[in-house]
Amino acid sequence: MNMNAFANTNEQYGEFSKATIDAAMKFAQIGLSSAEHLFALNVEAVKVGFDVTSKNAKAVTSVKDVEGMNALRTNATETGMEFMMGYSKNFYAATTAAQAQYSALVEERVSQFQQSMGDTIDKLAKNAPAGSEAFVTAMKNGLTASATATDNMSKAAKQAGILANTAFKNATETAEKATKSAAKRK
């Protein structure tokens, strides 16, 4: 192996290492940002829950009869359902956003890796001994098949995400309608 090829290999390894560290840092940033967002969401939920519980406890002391207690119970149930729907929407939005960021980063890294592998195979082909064309062709075909499979998996994951999002929205809308319908009946 000549010195030029050795230096080129070291340079490629250095670039790969840097890209790997950058990707790891991006993953960590996404995770930290998501954790921070969910922590803030939970702190706000505790504050709201404490406030609602305090108001309900005070309201119990002013109840004069069974009808008043039933109205208070119904109101507390509706408030709790509305709170849970709002919380679940915010939680779902935060986790969906993080998942989308992770997916985009993985797709970017896979694309970069495939490009790097394609470049490496092209360089190998230029320096390969005579008679190795079949091997190089097989490597290129394998890389193409891998890229196609990755693309198909990515498309399937996106479709599954769209279906899950639609199902969540439909379930939330149904629950909201049921809560509003129950509120109108009282």
KAMOTA-V610675 format. One record per residue. N is the residue number from 1. RES is the residue in one small letter. NEAR is the number of other ideal C-beta (glycine too) atoms within 8 Angstrom. D_FIRST is the distance of its C-alpha to the first C-alpha in whole Angstrom. Layout:
# KAMOTA-V610675
N_RES_NEAR_D_FIRST ; N_RES_NEAR_D_FIRST
This chain:
# KAMOTA-V610675
1_m_3_0 ; 2_n_5_4 ; 3_m_5_7 ; 4_n_6_8 ; 5_a_9_7 ; 6_f_9_7 ; 7_a_8_10 ; 8_n_8_11 ; 9_t_8_11 ; 10_n_8_13 ; 11_e_8_15 ; 12_q_10_16 ; 13_y_8_16 ; 14_g_8_19 ; 15_e_8_21 ; 16_f_9_21 ; 17_s_8_22 ; 18_k_8_25 ; 19_a_10_26 ; 20_t_8_27 ; 21_i_8_29 ; 22_d_8_30 ; 23_a_11_31 ; 24_a_8_32 ; 25_m_8_35 ; 26_k_9_36 ; 27_f_10_37 ; 28_a_8_39 ; 29_q_8_41 ; 30_i_12_42 ; 31_g_9_43 ; 32_l_8_45 ; 33_s_9_46 ; 34_s_12_48 ; 35_a_8_49 ; 36_e_8_51 ; 37_h_9_52 ; 38_l_11_53 ; 39_f_8_55 ; 40_a_8_57 ; 41_l_12_58 ; 42_n_8_59 ; 43_v_8_61 ; 44_e_8_63 ; 45_a_10_64 ; 46_v_8_65 ; 47_k_8_67 ; 48_v_9_68 ; 49_g_9_69 ; 50_f_8_71 ; 51_d_8_73 ; 52_v_12_74 ; 53_t_8_75 ; 54_s_8_77 ; 55_k_8_79 ; 56_n_10_80 ; 57_a_8_81 ; 58_k_8_83 ; 59_a_9_84 ; 60_v_9_85 ; 61_t_6_88 ; 62_s_6_90 ; 63_v_9_90 ; 64_k_4_94 ; 65_d_6_94 ; 66_v_5_92 ; 67_e_6_91 ; 68_g_9_90 ; 69_m_10_87 ; 70_n_8_86 ; 71_a_9_85 ; 72_l_12_83 ; 73_r_8_81 ; 74_t_10_81 ; 75_n_8_80 ; 76_a_10_77 ; 77_t_8_76 ; 78_e_11_75 ; 79_t_9_74 ; 80_g_9_72 ; 81_m_10_70 ; 82_e_9_70 ; 83_f_12_68 ; 84_m_8_66 ; 85_m_12_65 ; 86_g_8_64 ; 87_y_10_62 ; 88_s_9_60 ; 89_k_9_59 ; 90_n_9_58 ; 91_f_10_56 ; 92_y_9_55 ; 93_a_8_54 ; 94_a_12_52 ; 95_t_10_50 ; 96_t_10_49 ; 97_a_9_48 ; 98_a_12_45 ; 99_q_9_44 ; 100_a_9_44 ; 101_q_9_42 ; 102_y_10_40 ; 103_s_11_39 ; 104_a_8_38 ; 105_l_12_36 ; 106_v_8_34 ; 107_e_9_34 ; 108_e_9_32 ; 109_r_10_30 ; 110_v_9_29 ; 111_s_8_29 ; 112_q_9_27 ; 113_f_8_25 ; 114_q_12_25 ; 115_q_8_24 ; 116_s_10_21 ; 117_m_9_20 ; 118_g_10_21 ; 119_d_8_19 ; 120_t_9_16 ; 121_i_12_17 ; 122_d_8_18 ; 123_k_8_14 ; 124_l_10_13 ; 125_a_9_16 ; 126_k_6_15 ; 127_n_6_11 ; 128_a_9_13 ; 129_p_4_14 ; 130_a_3_17 ; 131_g_4_20 ; 132_s_8_18 ; 133_e_8_21 ; 134_a_6_23 ; 135_f_8_20 ; 136_v_12_20 ; 137_t_8_23 ; 138_a_8_24 ; 139_m_10_22 ; 140_k_10_24 ; 141_n_8_27 ; 142_g_8_26 ; 143_l_12_26 ; 144_t_8_29 ; 145_a_8_31 ; 146_s_9_30 ; 147_a_9_31 ; 148_t_8_34 ; 149_a_8_35 ; 150_t_10_34 ; 151_d_8_36 ; 152_n_8_39 ; 153_m_8_39 ; 154_s_10_39 ; 155_k_8_42 ; 156_a_8_44 ; 157_a_9_44 ; 158_k_9_45 ; 159_q_8_48 ; 160_a_8_49 ; 161_g_11_49 ; 162_i_8_51 ; 163_l_8_53 ; 164_a_8_53 ; 165_n_9_54 ; 166_t_8_57 ; 167_a_8_58 ; 168_f_9_58 ; 169_k_8_60 ; 170_n_8_63 ; 171_a_8_63 ; 172_t_11_64 ; 173_e_8_66 ; 174_t_8_68 ; 175_a_10_69 ; 176_e_9_70 ; 177_k_8_72 ; 178_a_8_74 ; 179_t_12_74 ; 180_k_8_76 ; 181_s_8_78 ; 182_a_10_79 ; 183_a_8_80 ; 184_k_6_82 ; 185_r_5_84 ; 186_k_6_85
